[in-house]
């Protein structure tokens, strides 16, 4: 039996990934702050279990991983997916509280989950496992008025590479999937009109989150001696490559 932990599993990409993994025979523990949303996702697929978790809280994250190991004996996959954005405002109008909330969830949360997964994976038998981080195309190219989100997603790339390096000795593989314009609540504004670098607001194409789920399913299914370090999955016609 293969055991996966998916954070931010109550909606959007997290729910799509949980579904694809469950279809592929994984037992999937989904984590998030909204119990009702987690339970709705879990009810849709056999083998999906909810554990309410705040990834920005150290004790809550430890509880997530301890309970998963208690129930299932091991962890083979972590998908670090939980993420939030900040208000789209000029840099000098962004509050410290808003900045810190994004850092706490997108970066510190990913670190805390990675640390717990690493702790389990390096000591379990058979040893090892895989960690997949949900980056973003913002890990490479920012949108206007997105300094907090963009900074944390750039940092997630560093987290991915450091984990991939340090995990080699323990058969822990780490990769990153960078998503552009999946049709989730977080990206809802793109379809109706997104601020562009030239100051204009234009609608952008979006894609089905199920395609992200299938991509993560592929990454997760690789043997531990193979790894996708980075993968970009995006709406084909979104204005990312070139000048848009």
Secondary structure as the mmCIF struct_conf table of DSSP 4:
data_model
#
loop_
_struct_conf.conf_type_id
_struct_conf.id
_struct_conf.beg_label_comp_id
_struct_conf.beg_label_asym_id
_struct_conf.beg_label_seq_id
_struct_conf.end_label_comp_id
_struct_conf.end_label_asym_id
_struct_conf.end_label_seq_id
STRN STRN1 UNK A 3 UNK A 7
BEND BEND1 UNK A 8 UNK A 8
TURN_TY1_P TURN_TY1_P1 UNK A 9 UNK A 10
BEND BEND2 UNK A 11 UNK A 11
HELX_RH_AL_P HELX_RH_AL_P1 UNK A 12 UNK A 23
TURN_TY1_P TURN_TY1_P2 UNK A 24 UNK A 25
STRN STRN2 UNK A 27 UNK A 32
BEND BEND3 UNK A 33 UNK A 33
HELX_RH_AL_P HELX_RH_AL_P2 UNK A 35 UNK A 44
BEND BEND4 UNK A 45 UNK A 45
TURN_TY1_P TURN_TY1_P3 UNK A 46 UNK A 47
STRN STRN3 UNK A 48 UNK A 52
TURN_TY1_P TURN_TY1_P4 UNK A 55 UNK A 56
HELX_RH_AL_P HELX_RH_AL_P3 UNK A 58 UNK A 72
BEND BEND5 UNK A 73 UNK A 73
STRN STRN4 UNK A 77 UNK A 80
HELX_RH_3T_P HELX_RH_3T_P1 UNK A 91 UNK A 93
HELX_RH_AL_P HELX_RH_AL_P4 UNK A 96 UNK A 102
HELX_RH_PI_P HELX_RH_PI_P1 UNK A 103 UNK A 108
HELX_RH_AL_P HELX_RH_AL_P5 UNK A 109 UNK A 121
TURN_TY1_P TURN_TY1_P5 UNK A 122 UNK A 123
BEND BEND6 UNK A 124 UNK A 126
STRN STRN5 UNK A 129 UNK A 134
HELX_RH_3T_P HELX_RH_3T_P2 UNK A 137 UNK A 139
TURN_TY1_P TURN_TY1_P6 UNK A 140 UNK A 140
BEND BEND7 UNK A 141 UNK A 141
HELX_LH_PP_P HELX_LH_PP_P1 UNK A 142 UNK A 143
TURN_TY1_P TURN_TY1_P7 UNK A 144 UNK A 145
HELX_RH_AL_P HELX_RH_AL_P6 UNK A 147 UNK A 167
HELX_RH_3T_P HELX_RH_3T_P3 UNK A 168 UNK A 170
TURN_TY1_P TURN_TY1_P8 UNK A 171 UNK A 171
STRN STRN6 UNK A 172 UNK A 180
STRN STRN7 UNK A 182 UNK A 182
BEND BEND8 UNK A 183 UNK A 185
TURN_TY1_P TURN_TY1_P9 UNK A 186 UNK A 187
HELX_RH_AL_P HELX_RH_AL_P7 UNK A 188 UNK A 192
STRN STRN8 UNK A 194 UNK A 195
TURN_TY1_P TURN_TY1_P10 UNK A 197 UNK A 198
BEND BEND9 UNK A 199 UNK A 199
STRN STRN9 UNK A 201 UNK A 202
STRN STRN10 UNK A 207 UNK A 207
HELX_RH_AL_P HELX_RH_AL_P8 UNK A 209 UNK A 220
TURN_TY1_P TURN_TY1_P11 UNK A 221 UNK A 221
BEND BEND10 UNK A 222 UNK A 222
TURN_TY1_P TURN_TY1_P12 UNK A 224 UNK A 225
STRN STRN11 UNK A 230 UNK A 234
TURN_TY1_P TURN_TY1_P13 UNK A 236 UNK A 237
BEND BEND11 UNK A 238 UNK A 238
TURN_TY1_P TURN_TY1_P14 UNK A 239 UNK A 240
BEND BEND12 UNK A 241 UNK A 241
TURN_TY1_P TURN_TY1_P15 UNK A 242 UNK A 243
#
